[in-house]
Structures are given as structure tokens and as C-alpha cells.
Amino acid sequence: LPMSHARPVNTLAISSDNGRLVSGSDDRTVRVWSLRHNAVTSASASQPLVVRSESRVTAVAFSSDGTTLAVGHQDHTVRLRDGHNPRHRISKEPNYPEAITSIVFAADNRTVISSTHEAVVYWNAQNHEAPRALKGHRKWVNCVDWSADGRFFASGDDEGLTIVWDAHKVAYAKTLRGNSKVTAVAFSPDGRVIAIGSENGEVRLWDVVEARCLWTFRADERKVSVITFLRDGTGSTLAVGGGKDGLIRILDTATGTVLRSLVGHGDDVLCLVYSPNLRWLASGGADCCVRLWLADDGALRACFPHEDPIKALWFSASSSSVHVADDGGPTHVPTVNILEIANPTG
């Protein structure tokens, strides 16, 4: 079997132990790449395990314990596979209303939300109850997220609506209205607030329980690509990427004011992630570069060139290395570099 996908890669996921990268493609295959933990490695350096599907693969996700892999398809189905042996299919979930656009596991490793063009689907990956399609959106659903405590999940759409759902009742809770297409949603670590990024460059912070907008920040007129909270318990700061200026803005979540702007990227910022020890912020962009910043003062400490735009970033549990993935570009072979941090404690 060839190592590369025959057609473009649509989706990537990484196991929680950083040992497996999964790619899904228009060529109707899922490929599982084993990552070697040396200083610099490439997923293309080893033969992947190839799992053939009946339809285009549009979304993949691991459970947080890595035991289950969910694969979404253009044919409106989600297939659950053994996370350690993906050729073993656990189940095939019934047809959804439309093609699957995203999949996210809750922290309990059992509950899953997936999105289609105009619906959010809630289901249990362990007892295989019939999925429940939740109605409320009238336009394309672009992004979904779980609160860390599992009480709520949220979905944002093309109409500028973000719907917050009660996970315990599996029911509508409230609607948060913006005035532009929603491009990113993220709950704070304590689940009390949710940040919503939009195509018009706005970021709004909402109180989840009261459905009250706390503040609005607007950078420019180009979409917000990614938002992420500092995982310090309450989410005291929010990192925002996207926009034609290539800036990363660090916002004070209490006031919505800019604490600092990180200058360096020459194009859209596509990925942002804080290290587990809260010392580092890594960013990846359409300019094919990864930058490593000190989280406390925004000082740029390193810049790593990459062959293609960055699609995913994640840190090792020890914060001693950052993993960088692209979608393979024209070769359709995802590349992963493992970059060692010389002094991970800063």
C-alpha cells in the first residue's frame, strides 16, 4: 500500500499519549501513523496502518484515554474503532442528517458530540444508544466544544448563533447571538464563561449561566481562526489568533483589554496551545512557521520553519517538547516534527 493519501487530507487527530497520529482523507482511508519520540521525526518515515472506508473521511477524534477512535464520513455515518487497533470496528452509528463536519469526545470518554451542516448530534459511545440530533441551527455548524466539567456543550454556526446545550438533559439551554459567522468557540477551564470568535474579527466573552455578553473585542475585519484559554483554573487570559496582521493577542478575560500583542507571524495564525506547565505558548501559522513564546511576558524564544501550513500543535505532558503537524500539502503525507525545548521550565 502507498504511504501517502491519494487525495487531500481533511482531518488530523493525535492520541493523548502522543504516540499515534490519525489522518482522514478524501481517498476514503484513515491512516494511523506511529510517532517515534526522538528529537525530530516525520510521520512519513514509517509505514502507516491503513483502514479503508466506504466514504470520504471528514472528521476523526480520539477519546482522551486513547481507547476509542471515532471516524466521521461524507455518507452521514460515524464509525467507532478500537483506538489501539483501528482495523477493529466497534460499531457503526446510524445515519446522521448530513455529512459529519466535526467530532469531540467529552472528558468521560463516553459521550460524544458531532456536528453536521445544520445539526448537532449527541450520543453515547459505550452503550450505543441511538444518536440524538439536536435541532436549533438553521445554518452550517462550524465548531463545537465541551465544558471541562461536562455540564454543557456549545455549537457555533454561519448565522452568528452559538447554542449552549445542557449535557445532562441533552436539551437546548440558551442562544448567544453574534452578528457574524462563528469560527471558534472555547469554554474557560472552570466552565463559567465561553469565548466566541467570529469571521468579522470579533471575540465575545459570555457568562454561560446568565447568557450575558461580558465584553466584545474586535481586532480587524478578518476572521478569528483560533482561541484558547490559559489553563490556570479560571482562564485568566485568552489567546486569540487570526487576522491579516498575523498578530496573536493576549486578552485579559476580566476586562477584554489587550495585555500584549505577539508579533512574528506573516500570515494567519491557525493553531495556539499552552504548555501543561503554563510556561509556554506555541503558535503555528499559514506562514509555515511554529513560534514558541514565554506565556508570562510574550517574549519570542524560538522559531521553527515547516514545509507546509501548520494544522495542529500539542505539547508533551512534561512540557519538554512541542509536536507540530501539517496535512501533507501536495504530497498528502502528514509530517510531524517533535521539537525539544532546551529549558522547559523557562
C-alpha positions in Angstrom: 0.0 0.0 0.0 1.3 3.5 -0.7 2.3 5.5 2.4 0.6 8.8 1.3 -3.0 9.6 0.8 -4.1 9.7 -2.8 -6.2 12.8 -2.3 -6.3 15.7 0.2 -6.2 15.2 3.9 -9.3 16.7 5.6 -8.7 16.0 9.3 -6.0 15.0 11.9 -6.1 13.7 15.4 -3.4 12.8 18.0 -3.7 10.2 20.8 -3.3 11.5 24.3 0.0 9.6 24.7 1.4 11.5 21.7 2.1 8.1 20.1 -0.4 7.9 17.3 -1.4 10.4 14.6 -4.5 9.7 12.6 -5.3 11.3 9.2 -8.5 11.1 7.3 -8.8 11.9 3.6 -11.0 12.2 0.5 -9.4 9.0 -0.7 -11.7 7.1 1.7 -9.0 5.9 4.0 -7.9 6.5 7.6 -4.2 6.2 8.2 -2.6 5.7 11.6 1.0 6.8 11.9 3.2 5.7 14.7 5.3 8.6 16.1 8.9 7.9 17.3 9.9 10.0 20.3 13.3 11.3 19.1 14.2 14.9 18.7 12.9 15.3 15.1 10.8 12.8 13.4 8.3 12.6 10.5 5.1 10.6 10.3 6.0 9.8 6.7 9.1 7.9 7.9 7.2 4.9 8.9 4.6 2.7 7.2 1.1 3.7 8.4 -1.7 1.3 9.2 -4.3 1.9 6.5 -8.0 1.5 7.2 -10.3 1.7 4.2 -13.7 3.3 4.5 -16.8 3.3 2.4 -16.9 7.1 2.0 -14.8 10.3 2.3 -13.4 10.8 5.8 -14.4 14.2 7.1 -13.6 14.1 10.8 -11.6 12.0 13.3 -11.2 12.1 17.1 -9.7 10.1 19.9 -11.2 9.7 23.3 -9.0 11.3 25.9 -7.9 7.8 27.1 -7.0 6.8 23.6 -9.0 3.6 23.6 -11.6 4.7 21.1 -11.3 6.4 17.7 -14.4 8.0 16.1 -14.4 8.5 12.3 -16.9 10.7 10.6 -17.8 10.3 6.9 -19.4 12.1 4.0 -22.0 9.3 3.9 -23.6 10.6 7.1 -22.2 7.9 9.4 -19.7 7.7 12.3 -17.8 4.5 12.9 -16.2 3.7 16.2 -12.9 1.9 16.1 -10.5 0.4 18.6 -8.0 3.2 19.3 -5.1 0.8 19.5 -6.2 -1.4 16.6 -8.3 0.8 14.3 -8.9 -2.0 11.9 -11.3 -3.4 14.5 -14.6 -1.7 14.2 -16.5 -1.4 17.5 -19.8 -0.1 15.9 -21.3 1.8 13.1 -23.6 4.5 14.3 -26.9 5.1 12.3 -27.1 7.7 9.6 -27.0 11.3 10.7 -28.9 14.1 8.9 -25.9 15.1 6.8 -22.2 14.7 6.4 -20.2 14.8 9.6 -18.1 18.0 10.0 -16.6 17.6 13.4 -16.4 15.2 16.4 -15.5 15.9 20.0 -15.4 13.5 23.0 -16.3 14.6 26.5 -13.8 14.1 29.3 -15.7 11.0 30.4 -14.5 9.2 27.2 -18.1 8.0 26.6 -20.2 11.0 25.5 -19.6 12.4 22.0 -20.9 15.3 20.1 -20.6 15.6 16.4 -21.8 18.2 14.0 -23.4 18.1 10.6 -24.3 21.0 8.4 -27.4 22.1 10.4 -27.5 19.9 13.4 -25.6 18.8 16.5 -25.7 15.1 17.4 -25.3 13.7 20.9 -24.6 10.1 21.5 -23.0 7.6 23.9 -20.1 5.7 22.5 -20.3 3.0 25.1 -23.9 1.9 25.3 -24.5 2.7 21.6 -27.9 4.3 22.2 -29.4 5.9 19.1 -27.8 9.3 18.4 -30.0 12.3 19.2 -30.0 15.0 16.6 -30.5 18.4 18.3 -32.3 21.0 16.3 -31.8 24.7 16.6 -29.4 25.7 13.9 -30.6 26.9 10.5 -27.2 27.3 9.0 -23.9 25.4 8.7 -22.4 24.4 12.1 -18.7 25.3 12.1 -17.4 24.5 15.6 -18.2 22.7 18.8 -16.7 22.4 22.3 -17.4 20.8 25.6 -17.1 22.4 29.0 -14.4 20.7 31.1 -17.0 19.7 33.8 -19.2 18.1 31.2 -22.3 20.2 32.1 -22.5 22.0 28.8 -21.5 21.8 25.2 -21.7 24.5 22.6 -22.0 24.8 18.8 -21.5 27.9 16.6 -22.9 28.4 13.1 -22.8 30.6 9.9 -25.7 32.7 11.1 -23.7 34.1 14.1 -25.5 31.9 16.6 -23.9 29.9 19.3 -26.2 27.5 21.1 -25.3 26.2 24.5 -26.8 22.8 25.3 -27.4 21.2 28.7 -25.5 17.9 28.5 -27.3 16.3 31.5 -30.7 16.9 30.0 -29.5 16.6 26.4 -31.5 19.7 25.6 -31.4 23.3 24.5 -30.2 25.7 27.2 -29.7 29.1 25.6 -28.7 31.0 22.5 -25.8 33.5 22.3 -26.3 35.9 19.4 -23.5 37.5 17.4 -23.6 39.4 14.2 -21.2 37.3 12.1 -20.3 33.7 11.2 -18.9 31.9 14.3 -15.5 30.5 13.6 -14.3 29.4 17.0 -15.7 28.5 20.4 -13.9 27.7 23.7 -15.1 27.2 27.3 -13.0 28.6 30.1 -11.3 25.9 32.3 -13.9 26.4 35.0 -16.8 26.3 32.5 -18.3 29.6 33.7 -17.6 31.6 30.5 -17.3 30.9 26.9 -15.3 32.8 24.3 -16.7 33.0 20.7 -14.6 34.2 17.7 -16.2 35.4 14.5 -15.5 35.9 10.8 -15.6 39.7 11.2 -12.7 39.6 13.7 -14.8 39.9 16.9 -14.3 38.0 20.1 -17.1 38.0 22.6 -16.9 36.6 26.2 -20.2 35.3 27.6 -21.4 34.3 31.0 -22.7 30.8 30.3 -25.4 30.6 33.0 -26.7 34.1 32.6 -26.3 34.2 28.8 -24.8 37.7 29.2 -22.1 39.2 27.0 -19.4 40.4 29.3 -17.3 42.2 26.7 -16.6 42.4 22.9 -13.1 42.8 21.4 -12.5 43.4 17.7 -9.1 43.1 16.1 -9.7 43.7 12.4 -12.1 42.5 9.7 -10.6 39.1 9.1 -11.9 36.0 10.9 -10.7 34.7 14.2 -9.1 31.4 13.4 -8.3 30.1 16.9 -8.9 31.0 20.6 -7.6 29.3 23.7 -7.7 29.9 27.4 -4.7 29.7 29.7 -5.4 26.5 31.7 -4.8 28.1 35.1 -8.0 27.0 36.7 -10.2 30.1 35.8 -8.8 31.1 32.4 -7.4 34.5 33.4 -6.1 35.2 29.9 -7.3 34.3 26.4 -5.0 33.9 23.4 -6.6 34.9 20.0 -5.1 34.2 16.6 -6.2 35.0 13.1 -6.4 38.2 11.1 -4.4 39.7 8.2 -1.9 41.2 10.5 -0.6 37.8 11.8 -0.7 39.0 15.4 -1.5 36.9 18.5 -3.4 39.0 21.1 -3.4 38.0 24.7 -6.6 39.4 26.3 -7.5 39.8 30.0 -10.7 37.8 30.4 -11.8 40.1 33.2 -11.9 43.2 31.1 -11.3 42.2 27.4 -8.3 44.5 27.2 -5.2 43.6 25.3 -2.4 42.7 27.7 0.1 42.2 24.9 0.4 41.5 21.2 2.8 38.9 19.9 4.4 39.9 16.6 6.1 37.4 14.3 3.8 35.5 12.1 3.5 36.7 8.5 0.0 35.3 7.8 -3.0 33.8 9.6 -2.3 32.1 13.0 -4.0 28.7 12.7 -3.0 26.9 16.0 -2.4 28.1 19.6 -1.7 25.9 22.6 -0.4 26.5 26.1 2.0 24.0 27.7 0.8 22.0 30.6 3.2 23.8 33.0 1.8 27.1 31.8 5.3 28.4 30.9 4.9 28.4 27.1 2.6 29.3 24.3 3.2 27.7 20.9 1.7 29.1 17.7 1.5 27.8 14.2 0.5 29.6 11.1 -0.2 29.7 7.4 3.3 31.1 7.0 4.6 27.6 7.7 6.3 28.5 10.9 6.0 27.5 14.6 6.8 30.1 17.2 7.5 29.5 20.9 6.7 32.3 23.3 7.0 32.7 27.0 3.5 32.7 28.4 4.1 35.3 31.2 5.6 38.1 29.1 5.1 37.1 25.4 8.9 37.0 24.7 9.6 35.1 21.5 12.1 32.3 22.3 12.2 30.2 19.1 11.0 30.0 15.5 10.9 26.7 13.6 10.2 26.6 9.9 8.0 23.9 8.4 7.3 22.8 4.9 3.5 23.4 4.9 1.0 25.4 6.9 0.6 24.2 10.5 -2.6 22.2 11.2 -2.0 21.0 14.8 0.2 21.6 17.8 0.4 19.8 21.1 2.9 19.6 24.0 4.3 16.6 25.7 2.9 16.0 29.2 6.2 17.2 30.7 6.2 20.4 28.6 9.7 19.4 27.3 8.7 19.2 23.7 6.1 20.5 21.2 4.7 18.4 18.4 3.9 20.0 15.1 1.7 18.5 12.4 0.7 19.6 8.9 -1.7 18.0 6.4 1.0 16.9 3.9 0.3 19.6 1.4 0.5 18.4 -2.2 2.2 15.1 -1.2 -0.7 14.2 1.1 1.7 12.8 3.7 1.2 14.4 7.1 4.5 15.4 8.6 5.1 15.6 12.4 8.2 17.3 13.9 8.9 16.8 17.6 10.8 19.9 18.8 12.7 19.7 22.0 12.6 22.7 24.4 16.1 23.1 25.8 14.9 24.6 29.1 11.2 23.6 29.5 10.8 25.4 32.9 11.7 28.8 31.2 
